[in-house]
């Protein structure tokens, strides 16, 4: 199996960069980049395994956003239980101020 795949960016082959130029004089083309397949912790599921750049990833996502969202549509909002904690503190010059912290609450008893 090859350690490379072709970039999935729909416009990758149109970007004017030196590393995309292929062919001989008179029949040159711009070619899609190859992307190295990474292994290891979470690299196997990284978008860097399928796209040569953030630009190509964004082009793909913008082109296919409706089909991507259709895979797992969100029908209601997600919520995280929190507590808002106000703490008295002093700045560098000794002046008091209130520091507001958001603390995640574990409602599962753990």
C-alpha positions in Angstrom: 0.0 0.0 0.0 1.2 3.5 -0.8 2.0 6.0 1.9 0.5 8.8 -0.2 -3.0 9.8 -1.5 -3.9 12.6 -3.8 -5.1 15.8 -2.1 -8.9 16.0 -2.0 -9.1 19.7 -2.5 -11.3 20.4 -5.5 -9.1 23.3 -6.7 -5.7 21.9 -5.7 -4.7 21.3 -9.3 -5.4 25.0 -10.2 -3.1 26.6 -7.7 0.0 28.2 -9.3 2.9 26.8 -7.4 6.2 25.4 -8.6 5.8 22.0 -6.9 2.6 21.3 -8.9 4.2 21.8 -12.4 4.6 18.5 -14.3 5.4 17.5 -17.9 7.8 18.5 -20.6 8.0 21.8 -22.5 4.9 22.2 -24.6 2.7 19.9 -22.6 3.1 21.1 -19.0 0.2 20.7 -16.5 -0.5 21.7 -12.9 -1.1 18.5 -10.9 -2.8 17.8 -7.6 -0.3 17.4 -4.7 0.3 14.0 -3.1 -0.4 13.9 0.7 1.6 11.7 3.0 -0.4 9.4 5.2 0.4 9.8 8.9 0.1 7.2 11.5 0.0 7.3 15.3 -2.2 8.8 17.9 -5.1 10.7 16.2 -3.0 11.3 13.1 -4.9 8.6 11.3 -8.1 10.6 11.6 -6.5 14.0 10.9 -7.6 16.0 7.9 -3.9 16.4 7.1 -4.0 12.8 5.8 -6.3 13.9 3.0 -5.5 17.6 2.2 -2.2 19.3 1.4 -3.2 22.6 3.1 -5.9 24.4 5.1 -6.9 26.1 1.8 -7.6 22.8 0.1 -9.5 21.5 3.2 -11.6 24.7 3.3 -12.4 24.5 -0.4 -13.6 20.9 0.1 -15.6 21.7 3.2 -17.2 24.8 1.5 -18.1 22.7 -1.6 -19.6 19.8 0.3 -20.9 21.4 3.5 -24.5 20.3 3.1 -23.6 16.7 2.6 -21.1 16.8 5.5 -23.7 18.1 7.9 -26.2 15.5 6.6 -24.0 12.8 8.0 -24.8 13.8 11.6 -27.3 16.6 11.6 -27.7 18.6 14.9 -31.4 18.8 15.8 -30.9 20.4 19.3 -28.4 22.5 21.1 -25.6 20.9 23.2 -25.1 22.1 26.8 -22.4 21.8 29.4 -23.3 22.3 33.1 -21.2 25.1 34.7 -20.8 27.2 37.8 -19.8 30.9 37.5 -17.4 31.7 40.3 -16.4 35.3 41.2 -13.1 35.7 43.0 -11.6 38.8 44.5 -8.1 39.5 43.3 -5.6 42.4 43.0 -3.7 43.5 40.0 0.1 44.3 39.8 -0.5 47.7 41.5 -2.5 46.3 44.4 -5.9 47.5 43.1 -8.8 45.0 43.7 -10.9 43.6 41.0 -13.3 40.7 40.5 -12.1 37.8 38.4 -15.0 35.7 36.9 -14.2 32.0 36.2 -16.4 29.4 34.5 -16.0 26.0 36.1 -17.4 22.9 34.4 -19.7 20.8 36.8 -19.7 17.0 36.7 -23.4 16.1 37.3 -22.7 12.4 37.0 -21.5 12.1 40.6 -17.9 11.4 39.5 
